[in-house]
Amino acid sequence: MYLEIITPDKKVFEGEVAGAKFPGTQGSFEVLNNHAPIISTLENGEIRVTTSAGQQFFQVDGGVVEVLNNKIIVLAESITA
């Protein structure tokens, strides 16, 4: 599954992931391979990305996530790693 995390300033993360957990405005949720298509707003919180090298964490200050055909795109207000 391919993930991109983008802010207005730069691309924060780009690459293959096994899964990702997001702080949705209606509650946190996790996206794994072959997830159903979804668009969700994000609240302030932590994005957990699981790659073959381990886990990475990003603090997000709101945004939107779209999942479609094993590609995840996160448009974030701002990110701190």
C-alpha positions as CSV (number, residue, x, y, z in Angstrom):
1,M,0.0,0.0,0.0
2,Y,1.3,3.5,-0.9
3,L,1.1,6.5,1.4
4,E,1.7,10.2,0.8
5,I,1.5,12.8,3.6
6,I,1.5,16.3,2.3
7,T,1.3,19.7,3.9
8,P,1.1,23.1,2.2
9,D,4.8,23.5,2.7
10,K,6.2,20.1,1.7
11,K,5.8,16.3,1.2
12,V,6.4,14.8,4.7
13,F,6.3,11.1,3.8
14,E,6.1,9.0,0.7
15,G,6.5,5.3,0.4
16,E,5.1,1.8,0.9
17,V,3.5,1.0,4.2
18,A,1.9,-2.1,5.8
19,G,-0.7,0.0,7.6
20,A,-1.5,3.4,9.0
21,K,-3.6,4.7,12.0
22,F,-5.3,8.1,11.8
23,P,-7.1,10.4,14.3
24,G,-10.4,10.8,12.6
25,T,-12.9,13.4,13.8
26,Q,-15.4,10.6,14.5
27,G,-12.7,8.5,16.2
28,S,-9.4,6.9,15.3
29,F,-9.2,4.3,12.6
30,E,-6.6,2.1,10.9
31,V,-6.1,1.4,7.2
32,L,-4.7,-1.9,6.1
33,N,-4.1,-3.4,2.6
34,N,-7.3,-3.6,0.4
35,H,-9.2,-1.2,2.7
36,A,-12.6,0.0,1.3
37,P,-12.5,3.5,-0.3
38,I,-12.9,6.2,2.3
39,I,-12.5,10.0,2.8
40,S,-12.3,11.3,6.3
41,T,-11.4,14.5,8.1
42,L,-8.6,14.4,10.7
43,E,-8.4,16.1,14.0
44,N,-5.3,17.0,16.0
45,G,-3.5,13.8,17.0
46,E,-1.0,11.2,16.0
47,I,-0.6,9.3,12.7
48,R,1.1,5.9,13.2
49,V,2.7,4.5,10.0
50,T,3.9,0.9,9.9
51,T,6.6,0.1,7.3
52,S,8.9,-2.8,6.8
53,A,11.5,-0.9,8.8
54,G,9.2,-0.4,11.8
55,Q,6.8,2.4,13.0
56,Q,7.0,6.1,12.5
57,F,4.8,8.7,14.2
58,F,3.6,12.1,13.0
59,Q,1.7,14.7,14.9
60,V,-1.0,16.2,12.7
61,D,-3.0,19.4,13.2
62,G,-6.1,18.6,11.2
63,G,-6.6,17.7,7.6
64,V,-8.2,15.1,5.2
65,V,-7.3,11.5,4.3
66,E,-8.4,9.7,1.2
67,V,-8.0,5.9,0.7
68,L,-8.6,4.5,-2.8
69,N,-7.1,1.4,-4.5
70,N,-4.4,0.8,-1.9
71,K,-3.2,4.4,-2.1
72,I,-3.5,6.7,0.9
73,I,-3.2,10.5,0.5
74,V,-3.1,12.7,3.6
75,L,-3.5,16.5,3.1
76,A,-2.5,17.9,6.5
77,E,-2.7,21.4,7.9
78,S,0.7,20.9,9.5
79,I,2.9,18.0,10.7
80,T,5.6,17.5,13.3
81,A,7.5,14.3,13.2
